[in-house]
C-alpha cells in the first residue's frame, strides 16, 4: 500500500512539472514568434503590389525630400586643383504613404539596407562633386527607418570631393566660398522638390579642426536650376520655340578663412629680414665696391628663390596675389639698394681711392729711403737744378718722359684742393707721404733750413699732416633714413588695405 502511494505521488509530480514546463515555454515563445510574424506579415503586406519605380503621389503634387548634413571632418583643401573634401552623414527624408502602417504614432521600424532595393528613393547627385564615395567598411554605412505615417529616413556616410572655384587675389588673407550643390538627377521640379530640414540644416561636429582654415559660416539655401532647350526637328532648330525645364536643388556654402601663421614664418618674415640686410650696405665704406655689390646680388638671388618657392603650392592664375605684391615690393627695395650704390659710386669715383700725379712728383710704391736723391740731368727744364722725387715709372716704363702721369693710392698723397683751384700750377703744392716705417725713422744730414732742397722741405712738412680720407656720401646718409621710412609706410598701407578688405568680407558673410 505504501509503495502504491509513493508511486502515485511521483507520477503526479512528474506530470505537473511536465505540464508546467510546456506551458512556460509556450508562454515565453509566443510573443516573440508573434512579433516576428507580425513584422514580416506587415512588410509583406506593405510591399505587396508596391512599385519602386514610381515616385510617391504619382500624378499628384511633387514629392518633398528633406535633407540635412552632419559634417564630421573637412580636408584636404587644394588650391592647385581648387577642390575640397569632407566626411559627412547625408540624411534624406520623404513621405511615402504607400508604406504607412497602423499602430502607435511613435512606432518606428529599423529596417535592413536590403529594403532600399525594394522601395523608392530619390536619385540624388552632387552637381559639383568629383570623386565622392560611400564608406563600405565593415559593411555599407547606411540605414533605413520607417515611421508609422509612411515617412522614410535614409542616412548614409559619404566622403565628398567637390570643386571650389577660388579667388586668390587676397591670398593669403583670403576667405574662400566652397559650395556644395546637389539635387535630383532625373526628376524635375514637378516631380521632386528638395528642401532643407527646418530643425537642422548643416551641423558641424564640435571636434572638427582644419589645419589651414577656420570655418566661419555655413549658409544654406534652396536653389532652382533652369535649363532652356530649343526644339529641333530633323536637325533644324525652330526659332522661337523653347523647352524650359526646372530642377530643384539645394546649395550650402562653406566659408573658409585662411590661417596666416605659416606664411608669416616662411615668406613675410624672411622677406623683411632680407630687405633689412640689404640696408647694411649704406653703412659700408663707399670704396668697398666688391662688398656692397656682392651683398646686393646675394640678397637679390635669395629674394628670387624665396618668391618662386612661395608660388609652388598655388595655381598659375593670371592675376597677382597679395603675396606676390609683397614679394615684388621686397625685391624692388633690394634692387633699389644696388641702384643706389651705382649712383653713389658714379658721383664720387673721382678722389675715392685714387690720386693722379705727374712725373715731377711721382713716388715709387716701395717708398725706400734711397729713392730720394738729387738729380739734374733727368729733371724737366722748368725745374732744372731742383731736387725731385724719383719714380719707377719715370725712369723705366716711360723712357724718361718728364710729363708722364702715374696713378697711385690716395693714402700716399695729400692734395690741397683749395690751393689747387687758386694756383695756376695745380701740381705745385703736391707732396709725397712716406708709407714705410724706414722713412719715418730716416733723418737727413743736419743742414741749414736755407740749404734744404724743396722736396725735402715739402717732405718734412708733410710728416706733420695726416692723410685725408673720403667723407661719407650724402646719398648714403639720406638712404639710411629714407629707405626704412618708405618701407614701413608702404607696409602699413599694404596690411591695412588687405586686412580691412578681409574684415568687410567677413562681416558680410556673417550677416
C-alpha positions as CSV (number, residue, x, y, z in Angstrom):
1,X,0.0,0.0,0.0
2,X,2.8,2.3,0.9
3,X,4.6,1.6,-2.4
4,X,1.5,2.4,-4.4
5,X,1.1,5.8,-2.6
6,X,4.7,6.6,-3.3
7,X,4.4,5.7,-7.0
8,X,1.2,7.8,-7.3
9,X,2.9,10.8,-5.7
10,X,5.9,10.7,-8.0
11,X,3.7,10.3,-11.1
12,X,1.7,13.3,-10.1
13,X,4.7,15.5,-9.6
14,X,6.3,14.4,-12.9
15,X,3.1,15.2,-14.8
16,X,2.8,18.6,-13.1
17,X,6.4,19.6,-13.9
18,X,6.0,18.4,-17.5
19,X,2.8,20.3,-18.0
20,X,4.2,23.4,-16.3
21,X,7.4,23.4,-18.4
22,X,5.5,23.2,-21.6
23,X,3.2,26.0,-20.7
24,X,6.1,28.2,-19.6
25,X,7.9,27.6,-22.9
26,X,4.8,28.3,-24.9
27,X,4.2,31.5,-22.9
28,X,7.8,32.7,-23.5
29,X,8.0,31.9,-27.2
30,X,4.6,33.0,-28.2
31,X,5.1,36.8,-28.1
32,X,8.4,36.7,-29.9
33,X,7.1,34.4,-32.6
34,X,4.0,36.6,-32.9
35,X,6.1,39.8,-33.1
36,X,8.3,38.4,-35.9
37,X,5.4,37.0,-37.7
38,X,3.6,40.3,-37.4
39,X,6.5,42.4,-38.7
40,X,7.1,40.0,-41.6
41,X,3.5,40.0,-42.4
42,X,3.3,43.8,-42.2
43,X,6.3,44.3,-44.5
44,X,4.9,41.7,-46.9
45,X,1.5,43.5,-46.9
46,X,3.2,46.9,-47.4
47,X,5.3,45.7,-50.3
48,X,2.6,43.7,-52.0
49,X,1.8,45.4,-55.2
50,X,4.5,48.1,-54.4
51,X,6.3,49.5,-57.5
52,X,9.6,51.1,-56.5
53,X,10.0,52.7,-59.9
54,X,7.1,55.1,-59.3
55,X,7.6,58.1,-57.0
56,X,5.2,58.7,-54.1
57,X,2.0,60.6,-55.0
58,X,2.5,59.9,-58.7
59,X,0.2,62.1,-60.8
60,X,-0.3,64.5,-57.8
61,X,1.8,67.0,-56.0
62,X,5.6,66.6,-56.1
63,X,7.3,64.5,-53.5
64,X,9.2,66.6,-51.0
65,X,12.6,65.4,-49.9
66,X,14.0,67.0,-46.7
67,X,17.8,66.9,-46.4
68,X,20.2,67.7,-43.6
69,X,24.0,67.2,-43.3
70,X,26.3,66.4,-40.4
71,X,29.9,67.3,-41.2
72,X,32.4,65.2,-39.3
73,X,35.7,66.5,-40.9
74,X,37.0,68.5,-43.8
75,X,40.1,68.4,-45.8
76,X,42.3,68.4,-47.6
77,X,41.6,71.7,-49.4
78,X,43.8,72.1,-52.5
79,X,44.4,75.5,-54.2
80,X,46.1,73.9,-57.1
81,X,43.1,71.6,-58.0
82,X,40.6,74.0,-56.5
83,X,38.8,71.2,-54.7
84,X,37.9,70.3,-51.1
85,X,36.9,67.1,-49.4
86,X,34.6,66.4,-46.4
87,X,33.3,63.4,-44.5
88,X,29.6,63.7,-43.6
89,X,26.4,62.0,-42.7
90,X,24.0,62.7,-45.5
91,X,20.4,62.3,-44.4
92,X,17.3,62.3,-46.7
93,X,13.7,62.0,-45.5
94,X,10.4,61.8,-47.5
95,X,6.9,60.6,-47.1
96,X,5.6,57.6,-49.0
97,X,2.0,56.9,-48.0
98,X,2.1,53.5,-49.6
99,X,4.4,52.4,-46.7
100,X,2.2,53.7,-43.8
101,X,1.0,51.1,-41.4
102,X,-1.5,51.1,-38.5
103,X,-0.2,51.5,-34.9
104,X,1.1,53.9,-32.5
105,X,2.4,57.2,-33.9
106,X,5.8,56.6,-32.1
107,X,6.3,53.2,-33.8
108,X,9.5,53.1,-35.8
109,X,10.9,50.2,-37.8
110,X,14.6,50.0,-38.3
111,X,15.0,48.1,-41.5
112,X,17.8,46.3,-43.2
113,X,19.7,48.1,-46.0
114,X,18.3,45.3,-48.3
115,X,15.0,47.1,-48.1
116,X,16.5,50.0,-50.1
117,X,16.3,47.9,-53.2
118,X,12.6,47.3,-52.7
119,X,11.4,50.8,-52.1
120,X,11.5,54.1,-54.0
121,X,14.3,56.5,-53.1
122,X,15.4,59.8,-54.7
123,X,18.2,59.8,-57.3
124,X,20.3,62.5,-55.5
125,X,23.6,63.5,-57.1
126,X,26.2,66.2,-56.3
127,X,26.3,68.8,-59.0
128,X,29.9,69.9,-58.4
129,X,31.1,66.6,-57.0
130,X,34.2,64.9,-58.4
131,X,35.2,61.8,-56.5
132,X,32.5,61.1,-53.9
133,X,32.1,57.6,-52.5
134,X,30.1,55.6,-49.8
135,X,32.0,54.1,-46.9
136,X,31.7,50.3,-47.0
137,X,33.9,49.1,-44.1
138,X,33.0,46.9,-42.4
139,X,29.5,47.0,-44.0
140,X,27.9,49.7,-46.2
141,X,27.5,52.7,-43.8
142,X,23.8,53.4,-44.3
143,X,20.5,52.6,-42.7
144,X,16.7,53.0,-43.3
145,X,14.0,53.8,-40.8
146,X,10.3,53.6,-41.5
147,X,7.8,55.6,-39.4
148,X,4.1,54.9,-38.8
149,X,2.9,57.7,-41.1
150,X,4.9,56.4,-44.1
151,X,8.0,58.7,-43.6
152,X,11.2,57.1,-44.7
153,X,14.6,58.2,-43.2
154,X,17.6,57.3,-45.3
155,X,21.1,58.1,-43.9
156,X,24.5,57.3,-45.3
157,X,28.1,58.2,-44.6
158,X,29.8,59.8,-47.6
159,X,33.2,61.3,-48.4
160,X,32.5,64.1,-50.9
161,X,35.2,65.7,-53.0
162,X,33.8,68.8,-54.7
163,X,35.0,71.7,-56.8
164,X,35.7,75.0,-55.1
165,X,36.3,78.0,-57.5
166,X,38.7,80.2,-55.6
167,X,39.6,83.8,-56.0
168,X,43.2,84.2,-54.8
169,X,43.6,87.9,-55.2
170,X,43.8,88.4,-51.4
171,X,45.9,85.3,-50.8
172,X,47.0,84.5,-48.0
173,X,44.5,86.9,-46.3
174,X,41.6,85.5,-48.3
175,X,38.2,83.9,-47.4
176,X,37.1,81.2,-49.8
177,X,33.5,80.2,-50.5
178,X,33.3,76.5,-51.3
179,X,29.8,75.5,-52.4
180,X,28.1,72.1,-52.3
181,X,25.2,71.8,-54.7
182,X,23.0,68.7,-55.0
183,X,19.6,67.7,-56.3
184,X,17.7,65.1,-58.4
185,X,19.5,63.8,-61.5
186,X,16.4,62.9,-63.5
187,X,13.2,64.2,-61.7
188,X,12.2,67.8,-62.5
189,X,10.7,70.2,-60.0
190,X,7.2,69.0,-61.0
191,X,8.0,65.5,-59.6
192,X,10.6,66.0,-56.7
193,X,11.3,69.1,-54.6
194,X,14.3,69.3,-52.3
195,X,14.0,71.3,-49.0
196,X,16.3,71.7,-46.1
197,X,15.2,70.2,-42.8
198,X,13.9,73.0,-40.7
199,X,15.2,71.5,-37.4
200,X,18.8,71.0,-38.6
201,X,20.2,72.0,-42.0
202,X,24.0,71.8,-41.8
203,X,25.6,70.7,-38.5
204,X,29.3,70.8,-37.7
205,X,31.0,68.4,-35.3
206,X,32.4,70.1,-32.2
207,X,35.8,68.4,-32.5
208,X,36.3,69.3,-36.2
209,X,39.5,71.3,-36.9
210,X,41.2,72.4,-40.1
211,X,45.0,72.8,-40.5
212,X,45.0,75.9,-42.7
213,X,41.5,77.3,-42.4
214,X,38.8,78.4,-40.0
215,X,35.2,77.5,-40.9
216,X,33.4,80.8,-40.1
217,X,29.9,80.3,-41.7
218,X,27.8,77.7,-43.5
219,X,24.8,79.5,-45.1
220,X,22.3,77.2,-46.8
221,X,19.6,78.0,-49.3
222,X,17.1,76.4,-51.8
223,X,18.0,76.7,-55.4
224,X,16.3,76.1,-58.7
225,X,18.2,75.3,-61.9
226,X,16.5,76.3,-65.1
227,X,17.6,74.6,-68.3
228,X,16.4,76.1,-71.6
229,X,16.4,73.7,-74.6
230,X,15.4,74.8,-78.1
231,X,13.2,72.4,-80.0
232,X,14.8,70.9,-83.0
233,X,13.2,68.9,-85.8
234,X,15.3,66.9,-88.2
235,X,18.4,68.7,-87.1
236,X,16.9,72.1,-87.9
237,X,16.3,74.5,-85.0
238,X,12.9,76.0,-84.8
239,X,13.3,79.7,-83.9
240,X,11.1,81.0,-81.1
241,X,10.3,77.5,-79.6
242,X,12.0,76.7,-76.3
243,X,11.6,73.9,-73.8
244,X,12.2,75.2,-70.2
245,X,13.0,72.6,-67.6
246,X,13.4,73.4,-63.9
247,X,15.3,71.2,-61.4
248,X,15.0,71.6,-57.7
249,X,18.5,71.9,-56.0
250,X,19.9,72.6,-52.6
251,X,23.0,74.8,-52.0
252,X,25.3,75.2,-49.0
253,X,28.5,77.3,-48.9
254,X,31.4,76.7,-46.6
255,X,33.1,79.9,-45.9
256,X,36.8,79.2,-45.0
257,X,39.2,81.8,-43.6
258,X,42.8,81.1,-44.1
259,X,45.4,81.0,-41.4
260,X,48.3,83.3,-41.9
261,X,50.8,81.9,-39.4
262,X,52.6,79.6,-41.8
263,X,53.1,82.4,-44.4
264,X,54.3,84.9,-41.8
265,X,57.0,82.4,-40.8
266,X,58.0,81.1,-44.2
267,X,57.6,84.2,-46.5
268,X,56.8,87.5,-44.9
269,X,59.4,87.2,-42.1
270,X,62.3,86.2,-44.4
271,X,61.4,88.9,-46.9
272,X,61.6,91.6,-44.3
273,X,64.9,90.3,-43.0
274,X,66.4,90.3,-46.5
275,X,65.3,93.9,-47.1
276,X,66.8,95.0,-43.8
277,X,70.0,93.0,-44.6
278,X,70.4,94.9,-47.9
279,X,70.4,98.2,-46.0
280,X,73.7,97.2,-44.3
281,X,75.4,98.4,-47.5
282,X,74.5,102.0,-46.5
283,X,76.9,101.8,-43.6
284,X,79.8,100.2,-45.6
285,X,82.6,102.4,-47.0
286,X,81.8,103.7,-50.4
287,X,85.2,102.4,-51.7
288,X,84.2,98.8,-50.8
289,X,82.8,98.2,-54.2
290,X,83.1,94.4,-54.1
291,X,81.5,94.1,-50.7
292,X,78.5,96.2,-51.5
293,X,77.9,94.7,-54.9
294,X,78.2,91.1,-53.6
295,X,75.8,91.9,-50.7
296,X,73.2,93.3,-53.1
297,X,73.5,90.4,-55.6
298,X,73.2,87.8,-52.9
299,X,70.1,89.3,-51.4
300,X,68.5,89.6,-54.9
301,X,69.2,86.0,-55.7
302,X,67.8,84.9,-52.3
303,X,64.7,87.0,-52.8
304,X,64.2,85.5,-56.2
305,X,64.4,82.0,-54.8
306,X,62.0,82.8,-52.0
307,X,59.5,84.3,-54.4
308,X,59.5,81.3,-56.6
309,X,59.2,78.9,-53.7
310,X,56.2,80.8,-52.3
311,X,54.2,80.0,-55.5
312,X,54.9,76.3,-55.7
313,X,51.6,75.4,-54.0
314,X,49.5,77.9,-56.0
315,X,47.8,77.5,-59.3
316,X,49.1,79.6,-62.3
317,X,46.5,82.2,-62.0
318,X,46.6,85.2,-64.5
319,X,46.5,87.8,-61.7
320,X,48.9,88.8,-58.9
321,X,48.0,87.8,-55.4
322,X,48.7,89.8,-52.2
323,X,51.7,87.6,-51.5
324,X,53.1,88.4,-55.0
325,X,52.7,92.1,-54.3
326,X,54.7,91.8,-51.0
327,X,57.5,89.7,-52.7
328,X,57.7,92.2,-55.5
329,X,57.8,95.0,-53.0
330,X,60.7,93.4,-51.2
331,X,62.5,92.6,-54.4
332,X,62.2,96.2,-55.5
333,X,63.7,97.6,-52.3
334,X,66.6,95.2,-52.5
335,X,67.2,96.1,-56.2
336,X,67.0,99.8,-55.3
337,X,69.9,99.4,-52.9
338,X,72.1,98.2,-55.8
339,X,71.0,101.2,-58.0
340,X,71.6,103.5,-55.0
341,X,75.2,102.3,-54.8
342,X,75.7,102.7,-58.5
343,X,74.6,106.4,-58.1
344,X,76.9,106.9,-55.1
345,X,79.9,105.4,-57.0
346,X,79.2,107.4,-60.1
347,X,79.2,110.8,-58.3
348,X,82.2,110.0,-56.0
349,X,84.5,108.0,-58.2
350,X,87.0,110.9,-58.6
351,X,89.1,111.1,-55.5
352,X,87.6,108.0,-53.9
353,X,90.6,105.8,-53.5
354,X,92.8,107.2,-56.4
355,X,95.1,110.2,-56.9
356,X,96.6,111.4,-60.2
357,X,100.3,112.5,-60.1
358,X,102.6,114.0,-62.7
359,X,106.1,112.6,-63.1
360,X,107.7,115.7,-61.4
361,X,106.5,114.5,-58.1
362,X,105.9,110.8,-58.5
363,X,106.6,108.3,-55.8
364,X,107.6,104.7,-56.0
365,X,105.3,102.1,-54.4
366,X,108.2,100.8,-52.3
367,X,108.9,104.3,-50.8
368,X,112.5,103.4,-49.9
369,X,114.9,105.9,-48.5
370,X,117.3,105.7,-51.3
371,X,114.6,106.8,-53.8
372,X,115.0,110.4,-52.5
373,X,118.0,111.8,-54.4
374,X,119.1,114.9,-56.1
375,X,119.3,114.9,-59.8
376,X,119.8,117.4,-62.6
377,X,120.1,115.6,-65.8
378,X,116.7,113.8,-65.6
379,X,114.7,116.8,-64.2
380,X,112.4,118.8,-66.5
381,X,113.6,122.2,-67.9
382,X,111.3,124.3,-65.7
383,X,112.5,122.6,-62.5
384,X,116.2,122.1,-63.5
385,X,118.5,122.3,-60.6
386,X,115.8,121.4,-58.1
387,X,115.7,118.1,-56.3
388,X,112.7,115.9,-57.3
389,X,111.2,112.6,-56.2
390,X,112.4,109.7,-58.2
391,X,109.6,107.4,-59.6
392,X,110.0,104.0,-61.2
393,X,107.6,104.7,-64.0
394,X,109.5,107.8,-64.8
395,X,112.8,106.0,-65.2
396,X,111.9,102.8,-66.9
397,X,108.4,102.4,-68.2
398,X,108.1,105.7,-69.9
399,X,111.6,106.2,-71.2
400,X,112.3,109.3,-69.2
401,X,109.3,111.3,-70.3
402,X,109.0,114.2,-67.8
403,X,105.3,114.6,-68.4
404,X,104.2,111.0,-67.6
405,X,101.2,110.7,-65.2
406,X,101.1,108.0,-62.6
407,X,98.0,106.8,-60.6
408,X,98.8,105.9,-57.0
409,X,96.6,105.1,-54.0
410,X,95.1,108.1,-52.2
411,X,96.7,107.1,-48.9
412,X,100.1,108.0,-50.3
413,X,99.3,111.6,-51.1
414,X,97.5,114.7,-50.0
415,X,96.0,117.2,-52.3
416,X,95.2,120.7,-51.0
417,X,92.1,121.2,-53.1
418,X,91.6,124.9,-52.2
419,X,95.2,125.9,-53.1
420,X,95.0,123.8,-56.3
421,X,91.9,125.7,-57.5
422,X,93.6,129.1,-56.9
423,X,97.0,128.2,-58.3
424,X,97.9,128.4,-61.9
425,X,100.1,125.4,-61.4
426,X,97.8,122.8,-59.9
427,X,100.6,120.3,-59.1
428,X,102.9,122.8,-57.4
429,X,101.5,122.1,-54.0
430,X,101.5,118.3,-54.4
431,X,103.7,116.4,-51.9
432,X,104.6,112.8,-51.2
433,X,103.9,111.0,-48.0
434,X,106.1,108.3,-46.5
435,X,104.3,104.9,-46.3
436,X,107.1,102.8,-44.6
437,X,108.5,102.7,-41.2
438,X,112.0,103.3,-42.6
439,X,111.0,106.7,-44.0
440,X,109.7,107.8,-40.6
441,X,113.0,106.9,-38.9
442,X,115.1,108.4,-41.7
443,X,116.9,111.5,-40.5
444,X,118.8,113.6,-43.2
445,X,122.2,115.1,-42.5
446,X,121.9,118.2,-40.4
447,X,121.9,121.1,-42.8
448,X,120.5,124.6,-42.6
449,X,116.9,125.2,-43.5
450,X,118.0,127.6,-46.2
451,X,120.2,124.8,-47.7
452,X,117.5,122.2,-47.8
453,X,116.1,121.1,-51.1
454,X,112.4,122.0,-51.9
455,X,111.5,118.3,-52.0
456,X,113.0,117.8,-48.5
457,X,111.2,120.8,-47.1
458,X,107.9,119.6,-48.6
459,X,108.5,116.1,-47.2
460,X,109.4,117.5,-43.8
461,X,106.2,119.5,-43.6
462,X,104.1,116.6,-44.8
463,X,105.2,114.4,-42.0
464,X,103.2,116.6,-39.6
465,X,100.0,116.1,-41.6
466,X,97.5,113.2,-41.5
467,X,96.2,111.5,-44.7
468,X,92.8,112.6,-46.0
469,X,90.0,110.1,-46.1
470,X,86.8,110.1,-48.1
471,X,83.8,111.5,-46.3
472,X,80.6,109.5,-46.1
473,X,78.4,110.1,-49.1
474,X,75.4,112.3,-48.6
475,X,73.3,109.8,-50.6
476,X,74.2,107.1,-48.1
477,X,73.3,109.3,-45.2
478,X,69.9,110.1,-46.7
479,X,69.3,106.4,-47.7
480,X,69.8,105.3,-44.1
481,X,66.6,107.3,-43.2
482,X,64.6,107.3,-46.4
483,X,64.6,103.6,-47.2
484,X,63.4,102.4,-43.8
485,X,60.7,105.1,-43.6
486,X,59.5,104.4,-47.1
487,X,59.4,100.6,-46.4
488,X,57.5,101.0,-43.2
489,X,55.0,103.4,-44.8
490,X,54.3,101.0,-47.7
491,X,53.9,98.1,-45.3
492,X,51.4,99.9,-43.2
493,X,49.3,100.8,-46.3
494,X,49.6,97.2,-47.6
495,X,48.5,95.5,-44.4
496,X,45.7,98.0,-43.7
497,X,44.3,97.6,-47.2
498,X,44.2,93.8,-47.3
499,X,43.1,93.3,-43.7
500,X,40.3,95.8,-43.9
501,X,39.1,94.2,-47.1
502,X,39.1,90.8,-45.4
503,X,37.1,92.2,-42.4
504,X,34.5,93.7,-44.8
505,X,34.0,90.3,-46.5
506,X,33.8,88.5,-43.1
507,X,31.2,90.9,-41.8
508,X,29.2,90.5,-45.0
509,X,29.3,86.7,-44.7
510,X,28.2,86.7,-41.1
511,X,25.3,89.0,-41.7
